[in-house]
Amino acid sequence: MRDLQSVQSLDTNSQELVLTHYTHSAYSACMKRAFTPAFAYLRVSGKGQLDGDGFPRQIATIREYARKNSLEVIQAFEEQGVSGTKELDNRPALQSLIGELESGSVRIVLVEKLDRLARDLMVQETIIGDLQKRGIELISVHEPDLCSDDPSRKLIRQIFGAIAEYDRAMIVLKLRGARQRMRAKAGRCEGRKPYGTFAGEADTLARMMTLRTEGASYQRIADTLTIEGRKPRYGDRWNPIVINRVLRSARRENMVTV
């Protein structure tokens, strides 16, 4: 069957041939050609957010906007665990996106919100200005009218950017205060638990201490523990660097006296 079939009817007055029927495939092809290609830029600021809802939520919102505005997202660039205060030089995904923009025909970039582009006002305006110089149209799908050079919209955009920067600064201050209160109460509040904390580790730590007290080198301690079948917290074999680190950490926590 041909991709495009027609039932031809002859208008006796105009003598023109009229196409009255399209197959589904031909219709789909025509519709596909009507969509303008675009890139999506996504960002989460913390490594702990990589498995969360950040990326799925952002791309779903962007694709929904694209569908309603005759755009097609042909590639998404994910900035994984990068702070919104980082400038262009410290954004590997954004650099890759710009490289693709320069080498291809795509001229539209979609972001969920401007704070996904940046959480610092100066960084935001620097990136937007750089994209505009390259002839790239940036669209924030939640704020689609704010990325132009219109003075009123630019003012509103900068106000929103300043608010995002303020919010970030307040979050940092709150977290810092919480950490300080936790340290004052418990002595520590973040980071991995020192070796010797979990079940089964205290005995191995005591063995390290004994060997070190007897004058064994870190390499000898590592070899001895491996031979004895005492596995480290991560991996299968001990190495002298890890032994040194574990003992130094234990000294700081007053867990050993070596």
C-alpha positions in Angstrom: 0.0 0.0 0.0 1.4 3.4 -0.8 2.1 5.8 2.1 -0.2 8.3 0.6 -3.5 7.2 -1.0 -6.1 9.5 -2.4 -9.6 9.3 -3.6 -9.7 11.6 -6.5 -12.8 13.6 -7.2 -13.3 16.0 -10.1 -14.8 19.3 -9.4 -16.7 19.9 -12.7 -16.7 23.7 -12.2 -13.0 24.2 -11.4 -11.6 21.1 -13.0 -9.2 20.8 -10.0 -8.1 17.5 -8.5 -8.9 17.2 -4.8 -7.2 14.9 -2.3 -9.7 13.6 0.2 -8.0 10.8 2.2 -4.7 10.2 3.9 -3.3 7.1 5.5 -2.3 7.2 9.1 1.4 6.9 8.3 1.3 9.8 5.9 -0.6 12.0 8.4 1.9 11.1 11.1 4.9 12.0 8.8 3.3 15.4 8.0 2.7 16.1 11.7 6.2 15.1 12.6 7.7 17.5 10.1 5.6 20.3 11.7 7.4 20.0 15.1 10.5 22.2 15.8 13.4 20.4 17.4 14.6 21.5 20.8 17.1 20.5 23.6 16.2 20.1 27.3 18.6 21.1 30.1 18.1 19.5 33.5 20.0 20.0 36.8 20.0 18.6 40.3 22.4 20.1 42.8 23.2 17.2 45.1 24.5 13.7 44.4 21.9 12.4 46.7 19.2 13.7 44.3 20.3 11.7 41.3 18.0 8.8 42.2 15.1 11.1 43.3 12.3 12.7 41.4 14.3 15.7 40.1 15.2 14.5 36.6 11.9 12.6 35.9 9.8 15.6 37.0 11.8 18.1 35.0 11.8 16.1 31.7 8.1 15.3 32.1 7.2 19.0 32.6 9.4 20.0 29.6 8.0 17.4 27.3 4.4 18.4 28.2 5.2 22.0 27.3 6.9 20.9 24.1 3.9 18.8 23.0 1.6 21.8 23.5 3.8 24.2 21.6 4.8 22.1 18.6 8.3 21.4 19.9 10.1 18.1 20.0 12.7 17.4 22.6 15.4 15.4 20.7 18.0 15.3 23.4 18.2 16.1 27.2 21.3 17.2 28.9 21.5 16.2 32.6 23.7 18.3 35.0 24.3 15.7 37.8 25.0 17.0 41.2 26.2 20.5 40.2 25.3 23.5 42.3 23.3 26.3 40.7 26.0 28.8 41.7 28.5 27.2 39.3 29.2 29.2 36.2 29.4 28.0 32.6 33.0 26.7 32.9 31.9 24.3 35.7 28.9 22.9 33.9 29.9 19.8 31.8 26.4 19.1 30.6 25.8 22.7 29.7 29.1 22.8 27.8 28.0 19.6 25.9 24.7 21.2 25.1 26.4 24.4 23.7 28.7 22.2 21.7 25.7 20.5 20.1 24.0 23.8 19.5 27.0 25.2 17.6 27.4 22.1 15.5 23.7 21.6 14.6 20.5 23.3 13.6 18.7 23.2 17.0 18.2 26.8 18.3 15.8 26.2 21.3 16.7 25.2 24.8 14.0 24.3 27.4 14.4 24.3 31.1 11.8 23.5 33.8 12.4 26.7 35.7 15.1 29.4 35.7 16.4 28.2 39.1 17.4 24.9 37.3 19.6 27.1 35.1 21.1 28.9 38.1 20.5 29.7 41.7 22.8 32.8 41.6 21.5 36.0 39.9 24.8 36.9 38.2 25.4 33.3 37.0 21.8 33.2 35.7 22.2 36.4 33.7 25.7 35.4 32.5 24.4 32.1 31.0 21.3 33.7 29.5 23.4 36.4 27.9 25.8 33.9 26.5 23.0 31.9 25.0 21.4 35.0 23.5 24.7 36.0 21.9 24.8 32.6 20.2 21.3 33.2 18.8 19.8 30.5 21.1 16.2 30.9 22.4 16.0 29.8 26.1 12.5 29.0 27.3 11.6 28.4 31.0 8.5 26.3 30.7 7.1 27.6 34.0 8.1 31.2 33.1 7.9 31.3 29.3 7.9 35.1 29.0 10.8 35.9 31.2 13.8 35.1 29.0 13.5 38.0 26.5 15.3 41.3 26.4 12.1 43.2 27.1 13.0 45.6 30.1 10.0 44.7 32.2 10.4 41.0 31.7 14.1 41.2 32.3 13.4 43.1 35.6 11.0 40.4 36.8 13.4 37.7 35.8 16.2 39.3 37.8 13.9 39.7 40.8 13.0 36.0 40.6 16.7 35.2 40.3 17.5 37.3 43.4 14.8 35.5 45.3 16.2 32.1 44.3 19.7 33.3 45.4 18.3 34.5 48.7 16.4 31.2 49.3 19.6 29.2 48.6 21.6 31.4 51.0 18.9 30.8 53.7 18.9 27.1 53.2 22.7 27.0 53.6 22.5 29.0 56.8 19.8 26.8 58.2 21.7 23.6 57.4 24.9 25.1 58.9 23.1 26.0 62.1 21.6 22.5 62.3 25.0 20.9 61.9 26.6 23.1 64.5 23.8 22.3 67.0 24.2 18.6 66.3 28.0 18.8 66.8 27.5 20.5 70.1 25.1 17.8 71.2 26.6 14.6 69.8 30.2 15.5 68.8 29.6 14.8 65.1 26.7 15.1 62.6 27.7 14.3 59.1 30.0 12.1 57.0 30.4 8.3 57.1 30.6 6.5 60.4 34.2 5.8 61.4 35.4 2.2 61.0 34.7 0.3 64.2 31.2 1.6 64.6 29.3 -1.2 62.8 28.9 -4.8 64.0 32.0 -6.9 63.4 34.4 -4.0 62.8 35.5 -3.4 66.4 37.4 -6.7 66.5 39.2 -6.0 63.2 40.1 -2.5 64.5 41.5 -4.0 67.7 43.6 -6.3 65.5 44.9 -3.3 63.5 45.8 -1.6 66.8 47.7 -4.7 68.1 49.7 -5.1 64.9 50.6 -1.4 64.7 51.7 -1.5 68.4 54.0 -4.4 67.6 55.6 -2.2 64.9 54.0 -3.6 61.8 53.9 -1.4 58.7 50.6 -0.4 57.2 51.4 -2.7 54.3 52.0 -5.6 56.6 48.8 -4.9 58.5 46.9 -4.8 55.2 48.4 -8.2 54.1 47.8 -9.8 57.5 44.1 -8.7 57.6 43.5 -10.0 54.1 45.2 -13.3 54.8 43.0 -13.7 58.0 39.9 -13.2 55.9 39.0 -9.8 57.5 37.4 -7.8 54.7 37.2 -4.0 54.7 33.9 -2.2 54.7 34.2 -1.7 50.9 36.0 -4.1 48.6 37.7 -7.4 49.2 41.2 -6.5 50.2 42.8 -4.1 52.6 45.5 -1.6 51.4 47.9 0.4 53.4 46.3 3.8 52.6 43.0 2.6 54.0 44.7 1.2 57.1 46.4 4.5 57.7 43.1 6.4 57.2 41.2 4.1 59.5 43.7 4.4 62.3 43.9 8.2 62.0 40.2 8.4 62.1 40.0 6.1 65.1 42.6 8.3 66.9 40.4 11.4 66.3 37.4 9.6 67.7 39.4 8.3 70.7 38.7 4.7 69.6 42.3 3.6 69.7 45.5 4.8 71.3 48.0 3.9 68.5 
